[in-house]
Amino acid sequence: MAEYTPMMQEYLKTKEEYKDCILFYRLGDFYEMFFEDAKTASKELELTLTGKSCGAEERAPMCGVPFHAADSYINRLVSRGYKVAICEQVEDPKEAKGLVKREVIRVVTPGTNIDQMALDEGSNNYIMSLFYNRGVFGVSACDISTADFYLTEVDGVRKLIDEVFRFNPAEIIYSKSIFESGIDLNELSNKLECVASKLDDSYFDDVLCTREILTHFHAHSLEGLGLMDFAIGKVAAGSLLTYLKETQKTELAHLTHLTPYTDGKFMLLDSSTRRNLELTETMRDKQKRGSLLWVLDKTKTAMGARQLKAFIEQPLISVDEIIRRQDAIEEINSSLIDREELREYLSSVYDLERLITKITYQSANPRDLIAFKQSIGMLAPIKTLLKGFHSHLIESLDANIDDMKDLYLLIDSAIDDEPPISSRDGDIIKKGYNEEVDRLRLAKIDGKQWLADLEAKEREKTGIKNLKIKFNKVFGFYLEVTNSYKDLVPDYYVRKQTLTNAERYYTPELKELEDSILGAEDRLNTIEYEFFKTVRDTIAASVDRIQITAKSIAMLDAIISLGVVAEKNHYVRPIINNRGVIEIKEGRHPVVEQMIEANQFISNDCQLDVNQNTIAIITGPNMAGKSTYMRQVALIVLMAQIGSFVPATEACIGVVDRIFTRVGASDDLSTGQSTFMVEMNEVANILHNATNKSLLILDEIGRGTSTYDGLSIAWAVVEHIAYNIGAKSLFATHYHELTELEGQIKGVHNYCIAVQELGEDIIFLRKIIPGGADQSYGIQVARLAGLPEEVLTRARTIVNSLNENDIAAVSDRIAIREQIEEKLKEIEGVTISENEAEIIAGLKNLDVTKITPLEAMNILFEFHNKVAE
């Protein structure tokens, strides 16, 4: 078989280094893909699959995309989980001897894409590294588009899963040690729809990771970075930094901070709670509309939207920090004119975090710099307004916002107000910034007039009326004459190209003009590009202060958004306490009240504490509002702990360390778990991890199995929470038997949803009142749902029959059995007849919880006959 051509040999050599990537190989004006890459790309991108002679017997499968449109194709591949290696020409083809030198300039992966067209401006795009050692997981997450970089350590698979879901990464890298922990990363990545890749152990070498971190952050010790207590987390962060530098082919100068954190700083929210409370997206449609974020997000900037989302995903547990946010919101709302003026300025601020990333990557174009200038032009008036506020948080934000007048003046003086997108096509530098640029630009403009004058002169001299001077990149300038005038062409015209219906020529004078014009244009473009790079690099050198300013603007935007929502929706400022007391007067569900007609939502109170009102047993029919009420309480508590005002007339909120929810039911087919198993897993997680500072939302525990088993489990769960955990709990159930726990267990109280009966119909009053419900109104709800009347009639007959043997008597039967056992103890040792002994033995073996009334009567009749004998 023949050898491959030199070009294909170079391609294959590069491909060998990037086996797990689709290689975009630059050839002229196209990025080409070959062999399996071509087959994959042609299918995913709907490209025509062709072939290319490569020296082998068979043509190599090939497809390609124009280099100027490559970003959209790369984004489509990356969004589907592929990695793309971009191999670019790194020398001028005009100066190359032989093959043009090419190198991979960047690898784009789902977690490293910085193209703003591919990213959700309101969400971070994290890549995460996981490392496991000695029972501890090291976790590090980074969004290179915003420079957010974190690390922590957790113990236990469940806590790790919670951290992964909190960041919701687009990509995970991990060491083989993860397999020792027992976690199934394939299952986890499938649920998150992210890419997970195992890296070589060398990435997770402790010494190398430490060196990488210290070198990158210019530190002498880990102590200076606050990482001394994160021996395992440090490895995760170091491996992630190494991977990012390898794929991005840059020094990542914009990653200026690595932030360690621990469990104690934020309220912990597991994946079930995030899903059940619909914090950032709805459970069913995965849409923002209908979520808490949808209600609270009135931000004006992409940075503010991300910050607000981070508030919701990381509620505070520090009372002081919560109060600082509350003070800021209250003060912002005390000056509505200034607040609206600030919002007006913020609406003109672009995404500074992602703009500075593009600038440090040297991928920012001239229009990006204009967007940057426009954004920082708003900083001075924002700071002027902030001087009128005196709350601690706003004063600190004002102090951290740099107006960056120097950078504004630099861009304003150097970059044209309406530049092209490309940084190499000229017309970038503003007139008056540089004398040489102005001179060359004048020569370029004069050159157009020179050509027009020459064209007119040649027409008059030759008599060729349609003679035109044209230009293309291959042949430069030329005189074009149609065949109908070919006979008039003078001898001094030199033929350059023959077309079907025309001839192209040049003259010594045209050639001289071409050299002058093109020389000036090439020189001009080169100089403009160099000045553009200088401006861009000057901005990049200020990355620290730009990022600090961007974070402050994001925080200000998020705080103002919470203020706007509080004022519009009539929220109140909650009192925050550390006493574990939750008192809510006329609370409302923040989302539901926005989804229904104005003033139609029925408000409700809530009273929970760690002493007298620990557990609320809530009974009532389906659809009456139990789940809405419980979620409402959880969301009000969460809103209070992000610093937000809350939907109520009064609220006093005791800080909780975690919110747990067990709401709804669904199979997990991917792991073969039934509805009941999923429910029990979630309940087990709650009982193992909840503390007396937690808030538990439990809905219909035990409904996925038989009535006796379910009731027993629900009963035992309530007892365990009351006796062993002490967590504030809302416990909704259809097991009316649980209402008997009020009075038996300290802190347990009954509540129900008020219902009005109208014959066979019911009206849900949506009001929580003290006391327990004595029925579930299931048939009435079924009637509202539209079940056929014959089904409803039969159901009534069956329920009446079953009620004669209702398990509501279970607790009474248990009490009777206990009394019988006490009596049996009293008569032990007394002389009894043989028949009496049989009766006693029969009573001992009798399980009164599993017999029907008819069976009980038969047994009693049998005992009576034995006594009479």
ZAMARGU-4260 file (C-alpha; in steps of 0.2 Angstrom, whole numbers, plus 5000, padded with zeros to 4 digits):
<rodrens>
0) 5000/5000/5000 | 5007/5017/4995 | 5012/5029/5009 | 5002/5043/5015 | 5005/5061/5007
5) 5016/5072/5018 | 5001/5083/5023 | 4991/5067/5028 | 5006/5061/5038 | 5006/5077/5048
10) 4987/5076/5051 | 4989/5058/5057 | 5003/5063/5069 | 4993/5077/5076 | 4977/5065/5077
15) 4987/5053/5087 | 4990/5065/5101 | 4972/5070/5102 | 4963/5053/5100 | 4948/5057/5110
20) 4944/5073/5100 | 4937/5077/5084 | 4951/5086/5075 | 4947/5102/5065 | 4962/5103/5054
25) 4965/5120/5045 | 4968/5119/5026 | 4966/5136/5018 | 4949/5143/5021 | 4942/5127/5028
30) 4944/5116/5044 | 4944/5098/5037 | 4941/5082/5046 | 4946/5065/5040 | 4943/5046/5042
35) 4932/5042/5058 | 4931/5061/5063 | 4924/5065/5046 | 4911/5051/5047 | 4906/5057/5065
40) 4905/5076/5060 | 4896/5073/5044 | 4882/5064/5054 | 4881/5076/5068 | 4883/5092/5058
45) 4873/5086/5043 | 4888/5089/5031 | 4892/5081/5015 | 4904/5067/5016 | 4917/5067/5002
50) 4934/5059/5000 | 4952/5065/4997 | 4967/5057/4989 | 4980/5054/5003 | 4992/5042/4995
55) 4983/5026/5000 | 4973/5015/4988 | 4957/5022/4995 | 4952/5040/4996 | 4951/5046/5014
60) 4933/5050/5020 | 4933/5069/5022 | 4921/5084/5026 | 4924/5102/5031 | 4917/5118/5037
65) 4922/5136/5032 | 4935/5143/5045 | 4925/5159/5047 | 4909/5149/5052 | 4918/5136/5063
70) 4912/5142/5080 | 4894/5137/5077 | 4899/5119/5071 | 4911/5117/5086 | 4897/5122/5098
75) 4885/5110/5090 | 4898/5096/5093 | 4903/5101/5110 | 4884/5103/5115 | 4883/5084/5111
80) 4897/5079/5122 | 4911/5079/5110 | 4929/5087/5112 | 4935/5097/5097 | 4954/5100/5095
85) 4957/5115/5084 | 4973/5113/5073 | 4978/5130/5066 | 4990/5137/5053 | 5004/5145/5064
90) 5014/5153/5050 | 5010/5164/5035 | 5007/5152/5020 | 5016/5165/5009 | 5032/5163/5019
95) 5031/5144/5022 | 5044/5133/5014 | 5035/5117/5010 | 5020/5112/5022 | 5013/5126/5032
100) 5016/5123/5050 | 5001/5119/5061 | 4998/5116/5079 | 4983/5113/5090 | 4979/5130/5098
105) 4965/5124/5109 | 4954/5109/5114 | 4936/5114/5116 | 4926/5103/5128 | 4909/5104/5136
110) 4916/5112/5152 | 4929/5123/5143 | 4918/5132/5130 | 4919/5151/5132 | 4909/5155/5116
115) 4895/5166/5123 | 4884/5160/5109 | 4885/5143/5116 | 4883/5148/5135 | 4868/5152/5145
120) 4871/5170/5151 | 4862/5167/5167 | 4871/5151/5172 | 4888/5146/5175 | 4897/5133/5165
125) 4907/5122/5177 | 4920/5109/5174 | 4923/5098/5190 | 4937/5087/5196 | 4935/5073/5208
130) 4948/5064/5218 | 4946/5051/5232 | 4958/5046/5246 | 4957/5039/5263 | 4938/5041/5264
135) 4938/5059/5258 | 4932/5066/5242 | 4942/5081/5235 | 4930/5092/5224 | 4935/5107/5213
140) 4924/5116/5201 | 4929/5130/5189 | 4920/5141/5176 | 4934/5147/5165 | 4922/5159/5156
145) 4919/5169/5173 | 4935/5164/5182 | 4925/5156/5197 | 4936/5143/5204 | 4932/5133/5220
150) 4938/5118/5230 | 4931/5109/5245 | 4931/5091/5254 | 4917/5080/5258 | 4915/5063/5266
155) 4903/5051/5260 | 4895/5047/5243 | 4879/5056/5247 | 4888/5073/5251 | 4898/5071/5235
160) 4882/5069/5225 | 4875/5084/5233 | 4890/5095/5228 | 4890/5088/5210 | 4872/5093/5209
165) 4875/5110/5216 | 4887/5115/5203 | 4878/5105/5189 | 4894/5103/5179 | 4895/5101/5160
170) 4910/5090/5162 | 4919/5080/5175 | 4936/5074/5176 | 4941/5061/5189 | 4955/5049/5195
175) 4953/5030/5195 | 4953/5031/5214 | 4935/5037/5212 | 4930/5019/5208 | 4936/5013/5226
180) 4923/5024/5234 | 4908/5015/5226 | 4901/5029/5217 | 4894/5025/5199 | 4900/5040/5189
185) 4892/5034/5173 | 4875/5034/5182 | 4879/5051/5189 | 4884/5059/5172 | 4869/5052/5164
190) 4858/5060/5176 | 4867/5077/5174 | 4869/5074/5155 | 4887/5079/5157 | 4903/5071/5150
195) 4914/5062/5162 | 4932/5057/5158 | 4945/5047/5168 | 4962/5055/5168 | 4979/5047/5170
200) 4985/5046/5188 | 4999/5058/5184 | 4986/5072/5184 | 4983/5069/5203 | 5000/5068/5209
205) 5001/5077/5226 | 5018/5085/5223 | 5014/5091/5205 | 4997/5097/5210 | 5004/5108/5224
210) 5017/5115/5213 | 5005/5119/5199 | 4994/5129/5212 | 5008/5138/5219 | 5016/5142/5203
215) 5000/5148/5195 | 4994/5159/5210 | 5012/5165/5213 | 5012/5159/5231 | 5025/5153/5242
220) 5015/5141/5252 | 4997/5133/5253 | 4994/5142/5269 | 4995/5159/5260 | 4981/5153/5249
225) 4971/5146/5264 | 4972/5128/5258 | 4982/5120/5272 | 4967/5111/5278 | 4962/5104/5261
230) 4975/5091/5257 | 4963/5081/5246 | 4954/5095/5239 | 4970/5103/5234 | 4974/5088/5223
235) 4957/5090/5214 | 4960/5108/5211 | 4978/5105/5205 | 4973/5092/5193 | 4959/5103/5186
240) 4971/5117/5184 | 4983/5106/5174 | 4969/5099/5163 | 4963/5117/5159 | 4980/5123/5154
245) 4983/5108/5143 | 4967/5110/5134 | 4966/5129/5133 | 4985/5131/5128 | 4986/5147/5138
250) 4992/5152/5156 | 4974/5156/5161 | 4979/5173/5168 | 4961/5177/5172 | 4960/5163/5185
255) 4967/5174/5199 | 4958/5167/5214 | 4955/5149/5221 | 4941/5149/5234 | 4940/5135/5247
260) 4924/5133/5256 | 4917/5121/5269 | 4899/5114/5273 | 4897/5127/5287 | 4896/5142/5276
265) 4880/5139/5267 | 4864/5129/5269 | 4865/5112/5262 | 4852/5107/5249 | 4853/5090/5242
270) 4848/5085/5224 | 4830/5080/5229 | 4827/5096/5238 | 4833/5107/5223 | 4822/5097/5212
275) 4806/5096/5223 | 4806/5114/5228 | 4809/5119/5209 | 4822/5132/5214 | 4829/5136/5197
280) 4819/5125/5185 | 4803/5116/5185 | 4802/5097/5188 | 4792/5093/5173 | 4798/5104/5159
285) 4815/5109/5166 | 4810/5127/5162 | 4815/5143/5172 | 4797/5149/5171 | 4788/5142/5186
290) 4803/5141/5197 | 4808/5152/5212 | 4822/5159/5201 | 4809/5165/5188 | 4800/5175/5202
295) 4815/5183/5209 | 4825/5187/5194 | 4823/5205/5189 | 4841/5207/5186 | 4848/5218/5172
300) 4865/5210/5168 | 4870/5192/5165 | 4882/5193/5179 | 4868/5198/5191 | 4857/5184/5185
305) 4871/5171/5189 | 4874/5179/5206 | 4855/5178/5210 | 4855/5160/5205 | 4870/5157/5216
310) 4860/5165/5230 | 4846/5153/5228 | 4858/5138/5227 | 4868/5143/5242 | 4857/5151/5255
315) 4867/5158/5270 | 4868/5152/5288 | 4876/5167/5295 | 4864/5179/5303 | 4875/5194/5301
320) 4877/5191/5282 | 4859/5188/5280 | 4855/5204/5289 | 4868/5214/5279 | 4858/5209/5263
325) 4842/5213/5271 | 4848/5231/5276 | 4854/5233/5258 | 4837/5228/5250 | 4828/5239/5263
330) 4839/5254/5259 | 4838/5252/5240 | 4819/5251/5242 | 4819/5267/5252 | 4825/5277/5237
335) 4815/5271/5222 | 4821/5285/5210 | 4839/5280/5213 | 4835/5262/5212 | 4827/5264/5195
340) 4841/5275/5189 | 4854/5262/5195 | 4844/5249/5185 | 4845/5260/5170 | 4863/5261/5171
345) 4865/5242/5174 | 4855/5238/5158 | 4869/5245/5148 | 4883/5234/5156 | 4888/5219/5146
350) 4895/5203/5154 | 4911/5210/5161 | 4916/5193/5168 | 4915/5184/5151 | 4922/5199/5141
355) 4938/5199/5152 | 4940/5181/5149 | 4940/5183/5130 | 4952/5198/5132 | 4964/5187/5142
360) 4962/5173/5130 | 4967/5185/5116 | 4951/5180/5107 | 4941/5197/5109 | 4937/5206/5094
365) 4936/5225/5091 | 4917/5225/5095 | 4921/5216/5111 | 4932/5231/5117 | 4918/5243/5112
370) 4906/5233/5123 | 4919/5233/5137 | 4920/5252/5135 | 4902/5255/5135 | 4900/5244/5151
375) 4914/5253/5161 | 4907/5270/5155 | 4892/5266/5167 | 4903/5263/5182 | 4906/5282/5187
380) 4888/5286/5187 | 4884/5270/5197 | 4897/5275/5210 | 4890/5293/5211 | 4873/5286/5215
385) 4880/5273/5228 | 4887/5287/5238 | 4870/5291/5244 | 4868/5274/5252 | 4875/5269/5269
390) 4871/5251/5273 | 4887/5240/5276 | 4885/5230/5260 | 4882/5244/5248 | 4896/5254/5255
395) 4908/5239/5252 | 4901/5237/5235 | 4905/5255/5231 | 4922/5253/5238 | 4926/5238/5227
400) 4919/5246/5211 | 4934/5254/5201 | 4927/5266/5188 | 4942/5262/5177 | 4943/5279/5169
405) 4960/5275/5162 | 4954/5260/5152 | 4939/5269/5146 | 4950/5284/5139 | 4962/5272/5131
410) 4948/5262/5121 | 4939/5279/5118 | 4955/5287/5110 | 4961/5271/5101 | 4947/5261/5095
415) 4934/5267/5082 | 4916/5268/5088 | 4910/5256/5075 | 4924/5244/5071 | 4922/5228/5061
420) 4921/5211/5069 | 4938/5205/5062 | 4953/5212/5070 | 4964/5210/5054 | 4953/5219/5041
425) 4958/5237/5046 | 4947/5251/5050 | 4949/5248/5069 | 4960/5262/5075 | 4952/5279/5077
430) 4957/5294/5067 | 4970/5305/5076 | 4977/5291/5087 | 4992/5288/5077 | 5000/5298/5063
435) 5006/5283/5053 | 4989/5275/5053 | 4982/5291/5047 | 4994/5293/5033 | 4992/5276/5027
440) 4973/5277/5028 | 4974/5293/5017 | 4985/5283/5004 | 4972/5270/5004 | 4958/5282/5001
445) 4968/5292/4988 | 4972/5275/4980 | 4954/5273/4976 | 4954/5290/4967 | 4970/5285/4958
450) 4962/5270/4951 | 4946/5279/4946 | 4957/5292/4937 | 4966/5278/4928 | 4951/5269/4923
455) 4943/5285/4915 | 4960/5289/4906 | 4961/5272/4898 | 4943/5272/4892 | 4946/5289/4884
460) 4963/5283/4876 | 4957/5266/4870 | 4938/5270/4866 | 4933/5254/4876 | 4918/5261/4884
465) 4914/5247/4897 | 4933/5245/4902 | 4933/5242/4921 | 4947/5241/4934 | 4943/5227/4946
470) 4952/5217/4960 | 4953/5200/4968 | 4964/5192/4980 | 4972/5180/4967 | 4976/5192/4953
475) 4976/5208/4962 | 4971/5223/4951 | 4967/5221/4933 | 4959/5229/4918 | 4944/5219/4912
480) 4938/5221/4893 | 4923/5211/4886 | 4926/5201/4870 | 4916/5213/4860 | 4929/5227/4863
485) 4944/5215/4862 | 4950/5222/4845 | 4953/5239/4853 | 4965/5233/4866 | 4982/5242/4864
490) 4999/5233/4862 | 5005/5239/4879 | 4991/5229/4888 | 4998/5213/4895 | 4986/5198/4896
495) 4983/5192/4914 | 4968/5180/4912 | 4956/5174/4899 | 4938/5172/4903 | 4923/5165/4893
500) 4917/5182/4888 | 4931/5194/4893 | 4950/5196/4895 | 4959/5203/4909 | 4975/5214/4907
505) 4987/5224/4917 | 4999/5239/4912 | 5015/5245/4920 | 5006/5260/4927 | 4992/5249/4935
510) 5005/5238/4942 | 5014/5252/4950 | 4998/5259/4958 | 4994/5241/4964 | 5010/5240/4973
515) 5007/5257/4981 | 4989/5254/4986 | 4991/5236/4992 | 5007/5240/5001 | 4999/5254/5010
520) 4984/5243/5014 | 4994/5228/5020 | 5005/5240/5031 | 4990/5249/5037 | 4981/5232/5042
525) 4997/5226/5051 | 4999/5242/5061 | 4981/5243/5066 | 4981/5225/5072 | 4997/5228/5082
530) 4989/5244/5090 | 4973/5234/5094 | 4983/5220/5102 | 4992/5233/5113 | 4975/5240/5119
535) 4969/5222/5122 | 4984/5217/5132 | 4983/5233/5142 | 4966/5229/5147 | 4971/5211/5151
540) 4984/5217/5163 | 4970/5224/5174 | 4961/5208/5175 | 4961/5208/5194 | 4952/5225/5197
545) 4940/5221/5182 | 4935/5205/5190 | 4933/5213/5207 | 4922/5226/5199 | 4912/5213/5190
550) 4908/5203/5205 | 4902/5219/5214 | 4891/5224/5200 | 4884/5207/5200 | 4880/5208/5218
555) 4872/5225/5217 | 4861/5219/5202 | 4856/5204/5212 | 4852/5214/5228 | 4842/5227/5217
560) 4832/5213/5209 | 4827/5206/5226 | 4822/5224/5231 | 4811/5226/5215 | 4802/5209/5218
565) 4799/5213/5237 | 4791/5230/5232 | 4781/5223/5218 | 4775/5207/5227 | 4772/5215/5244
570) 4785/5205/5253 | 4790/5209/5271 | 4807/5209/5279 | 4808/5193/5290 | 4816/5194/5308
575) 4831/5182/5308 | 4835/5172/5324 | 4846/5158/5330 | 4833/5151/5342 | 4825/5138/5330
580) 4809/5147/5329 | 4799/5148/5313 | 4783/5160/5314 | 4775/5165/5298 | 4759/5175/5297
585) 4748/5174/5281 | 4762/5166/5271 | 4760/5164/5252 | 4769/5152/5240 | 4780/5164/5230
590) 4778/5155/5213 | 4760/5149/5214 | 4753/5166/5218 | 4762/5173/5202 | 4754/5159/5192
595) 4736/5162/5197 | 4724/5177/5196 | 4729/5192/5207 | 4723/5191/5226 | 4717/5173/5223
600) 4730/5164/5234 | 4724/5159/5251 | 4738/5163/5264 | 4742/5152/5279 | 4751/5153/5295
605) 4765/5142/5301 | 4772/5139/5319 | 4787/5128/5321 | 4801/5127/5335 | 4812/5115/5343
610) 4802/5113/5359 | 4783/5114/5359 | 4779/5114/5340 | 4792/5103/5332 | 4782/5092/5321
615) 4766/5096/5312 | 4755/5081/5306 | 4745/5088/5291 | 4730/5078/5285 | 4717/5082/5272
620) 4712/5077/5254 | 4722/5077/5239 | 4722/5093/5229 | 4718/5103/5244 | 4735/5111/5245
625) 4745/5101/5258 | 4760/5100/5246 | 4759/5118/5241 | 4758/5123/5259 | 4773/5113/5264
630) 4784/5119/5249 | 4778/5137/5253 | 4785/5136/5271 | 4802/5129/5264 | 4803/5142/5251
635) 4800/5156/5263 | 4813/5150/5275 | 4825/5148/5260 | 4821/5165/5254 | 4824/5172/5271
640) 4841/5164/5271 | 4847/5171/5255 | 4843/5188/5262 | 4827/5191/5252 | 4811/5198/5259
645) 4797/5185/5260 | 4778/5183/5255 | 4769/5185/5271 | 4762/5199/5283 | 4775/5194/5296
650) 4789/5182/5298 | 4802/5177/5311 | 4814/5164/5303 | 4826/5153/5313 | 4841/5149/5303
655) 4841/5131/5297 | 4857/5121/5292 | 4848/5110/5279 | 4831/5109/5271 | 4826/5091/5266
660) 4811/5086/5256 | 4802/5070/5252 | 4789/5075/5240 | 4781/5065/5225 | 4785/5048/5219
665) 4793/5041/5203 | 4802/5026/5198 | 4821/5026/5194 | 4821/5015/5179 | 4839/5018/5175
670) 4844/5009/5191 | 4829/4997/5192 | 4822/5006/5208 | 4804/5006/5211 | 4794/5021/5217
675) 4794/5014/5235 | 4813/5011/5234 | 4816/5029/5228 | 4806/5035/5242 | 4814/5025/5256
680) 4832/5030/5249 | 4827/5048/5251 | 4819/5045/5268 | 4835/5036/5274 | 4846/5050/5268
685) 4835/5062/5278 | 4835/5052/5294 | 4854/5049/5293 | 4859/5067/5289 | 4846/5079/5297
690) 4850/5088/5313 | 4840/5097/5326 | 4843/5113/5315 | 4836/5106/5300 | 4819/5108/5292
695) 4810/5093/5285 | 4796/5092/5272 | 4789/5075/5271 | 4774/5071/5260 | 4765/5054/5260
700) 4779/5043/5268 | 4775/5025/5266 | 4761/5026/5253 | 4771/5016/5240 | 4769/4999/5250
705) 4755/4990/5259 | 4744/5000/5271 | 4750/4991/5286 | 4769/4992/5281 | 4766/5010/5276
710) 4758/5016/5291 | 4771/5007/5302 | 4785/5016/5293 | 4777/5033/5294 | 4773/5031/5312
715) 4791/5025/5316 | 4798/5039/5305 | 4788/5052/5316 | 4794/5044/5332 | 4812/5044/5326
720) 4812/5062/5321 | 4804/5067/5338 | 4815/5057/5349 | 4832/5056/5340 | 4833/5071/5328
725) 4822/5085/5335 | 4821/5093/5317 | 4807/5105/5313 | 4795/5095/5302 | 4780/5096/5291
730) 4773/5079/5289 | 4758/5077/5277 | 4749/5060/5277 | 4733/5051/5273 | 4736/5039/5287
735) 4724/5047/5299 | 4730/5036/5313 | 4745/5047/5315 | 4734/5060/5322 | 4734/5050/5338
740) 4752/5055/5341 | 4747/5072/5346 | 4747/5072/5365 | 4758/5056/5365 | 4774/5064/5359
745) 4780/5081/5364 | 4780/5094/5351 | 4768/5084/5339 | 4753/5094/5333 | 4739/5090/5321
750) 4733/5102/5307 | 4722/5099/5292 | 4716/5107/5276 | 4698/5114/5278 | 4685/5107/5267
755) 4667/5111/5264 | 4655/5097/5259 | 4641/5101/5247 | 4632/5084/5245 | 4643/5073/5235
760) 4654/5088/5230 | 4668/5096/5241 | 4676/5113/5240 | 4694/5115/5245 | 4696/5130/5256
765) 4715/5129/5255 | 4716/5134/5274 | 4727/5126/5287 | 4718/5124/5303 | 4722/5115/5319
770) 4715/5097/5321 | 4716/5081/5311 | 4705/5076/5296 | 4694/5060/5298 | 4693/5056/5280
775) 4703/5059/5264 | 4688/5063/5252 | 4696/5052/5239 | 4680/5047/5230 | 4675/5066/5229
780) 4692/5070/5222 | 4690/5056/5209 | 4673/5064/5204 | 4681/5080/5201 | 4694/5072/5190
785) 4680/5065/5179 | 4679/5046/5183 | 4663/5038/5176 | 4649/5038/5188 | 4647/5019/5188
790) 4665/5018/5195 | 4661/5031/5208 | 4645/5022/5214 | 4655/5005/5215 | 4669/5014/5224
795) 4656/5020/5237 | 4649/5003/5240 | 4667/4996/5242 | 4673/5009/5254 | 4657/5007/5265
800) 4661/4989/5266 | 4679/4991/5270 | 4675/5005/5283 | 4667/4991/5294 | 4684/4984/5295
805) 4694/5000/5295 | 4711/4999/5301 | 4707/5015/5311 | 4704/5003/5325 | 4722/4996/5325
810) 4728/5007/5339 | 4713/5002/5349 | 4717/4984/5346 | 4735/4986/5351 | 4729/4994/5367
815) 4717/4979/5370 | 4731/4967/5367 | 4742/4975/5379 | 4728/4974/5392 | 4725/4956/5389
820) 4744/4953/5391 | 4743/4962/5408 | 4729/4951/5413 | 4738/4935/5408 | 4753/4941/5418
825) 4741/4943/5433 | 4734/4925/5432 | 4751/4917/5430 | 4754/4904/5443 | 4735/4902/5447
830) 4728/4884/5445 | 4717/4883/5430 | 4708/4870/5420 | 4714/4862/5404 | 4701/4871/5394
835) 4706/4888/5402 | 4724/4884/5398 | 4719/4881/5380 | 4710/4898/5380 | 4725/4907/5387
840) 4737/4899/5375 | 4725/4904/5361 | 4725/4922/5367 | 4744/4923/5368 | 4746/4917/5350
845) 4732/4928/5343 | 4737/4943/5333 | 4722/4955/5335 | 4729/4967/5321 | 4726/4954/5308
850) 4709/4947/5310 | 4692/4953/5304 | 4677/4956/5316 | 4669/4941/5310 | 4684/4930/5314
855) 4685/4938/5331 | 4667/4934/5335 | 4670/4916/5329 | 4685/4914/5340 | 4676/4922/5355
860) 4661/4910/5352 | 4674/4895/5352 | 4682/4902/5369 | 4664/4904/5376 | 4660/4885/5373
865) 4676/4879/5380 | 4673/4889/5397 | 4655/4882/5397 | 4661/4864/5396
</rodrens>
